[in-house]
Amino acid sequence: MSTAAITTIDCSQTVNEIVSRHPETLAVFTAWGIDTCCGGGHPVEAVVQRHQLDGEALCNALAQAIGGR
């Protein structure tokens, strides 16, 4: 019996931390209008609140980008 590792995104991390660990998430951030320059040093949770985005949908999209759930 094998167990598959489930990779998740910790949306309390900064945008730059997530992109550094998972470069494939950059396309998701770009699609959502989040850049790594001005917003990159802020936690995803803060960026979501500031721009009134759907945080759950964004974090799900990021998790899908890295093959997580």
Secondary structure, 3 states (H helix, E strand, C coil): CCCCCCCCCCCCCEHHHHHHHCHHHHHHHHHCCCCCCCCCCCEHHHHHHHCCCCHHHHHHHHHHHCCCC
